[in-house]
Amino acid sequence: MKVLLINKYHYLKGGAERAYFDMARILSEHGHEVAFFSMHHQNNVPTKWSTYFVSNKEYLDEKISFFKKLGLSLGIIFSLEAQRNLERLLKEWKPDVAHAHNIYHQLSPSIFSTLKKYKVPTVMTLHDYKLLSPNYSLFVRGKIWEHTSGTRCITDRAVKDSYMKSFVCALEKWWNDTLGSYRKVDAFVSPSRFLIEKFHSLGFQQPIEYLPNSLPSAPASLGLQRVPGEYLFFGRLSAEKGVETVLRALELLPEEKKLMIAGDGPEKEFLFSLAEELGIRKRVTFLGTLSQAELEPYKQRAEAILLPSVWYENFPYTMIESLQSGCVVIASDQGGFRERIKNGENGFLFEAGNALALANVLRSLDGQNLNEIRKKATESVADLDEQTFYTKLLALYEHLLKQ
């Protein structure tokens, strides 16, 4: 089978890109031909398919001119370049199936009209809430924001705290709702049941199939001993990830408790300053961005992995990889965490944003049988093997081809 994978970034930027590349590898290993459609970027993984990629668009660059911003804003709503380049690829390669991941802004939903024109069955994996709301995270200025209205988005400055950016994203949603852009997608899949329930509760009417992300074999043990009182956070340093909650919890704990933070992002300087302000800077180590191999020793020696997100997480790799590695995972009771972590059995949950609640969980670890919890953690993701994922994915593709 010839499968076209579509994602706006062709480098390992986040969870959506991990799913995109993992899917490509799994399909290739089972003998299928895979092509890519994406955007040019200096960090891209080299590929022969880049000849079809669209030009780079940097929407967050504040230095570009007003007219350049206007042109980019129109491209968010509808991209003729993406349509032309994709049409050329479809004519020359003729895929059996297309599978989209994150496509909004840089590629735009205009590509679905092109796929429909050439009668290519199309699947889309939902990684966030963009199809529902102009604000893809349902998270605004530190709080959950469950609104789908473009007008509400503008009045609340729900995108980057900006009236202009909120207006553009509201206009984008209105345009795609009016055109029925996403109704041209033949099947939607979600890695979490939580996201499916949230989509339907907020008015999304198309069916969504449950297909959780898969995991390769767990990394080999490095023979390291767990260090009591050493905690690890890894991920993007942004407000919705809740790292501030961890720092405030650490302040409430004895001085021998330490925190490792791996990652980078817009909140890095704020978190540095907050650690200083709270008087815990010497107990916090900022590791920067680490590769999977560089991160593994920290995961294998930490007493617990902390996942304190305050937005509606979908089904993050940070969670399932940590469980697979037999780590004690302490996560907020938000989003997809709750459907995989059973409090006190294979990990722990605490109230999102509540530093005292997190500190109390960390204090309680001394009286727990952590080895038993680590064993159950590994068992709780045994169903996420790649063969099961491939079998379900292929069945979906074959069903669409029969239709």
URCOR-V248305 format. One line per field, one symbol per residue. burial: + if it has 24 or more other C-alpha atoms within 12 Angstrom, else -. Layout:
burial->???
//
This chain:
burial->-++++++++++-++++++++++++-++-----++++++++---+----++-++++++++------------++++++++++++-+++-++--++++++++++++++++++++++++-+++++++++++++++++++++++-+-+++++++--++-+++++----+++++++++++++---+++++++++++++++++++--------+++++++++-+-------+--+++++++++++++++++++++++++---+++++++++--+--++--+----++-++++--------+++++++++++++++++++++++++++++++++++++++++++++++++++++++++++++-+++-++--+----+--++++++++++-+++--++--++-++------
//
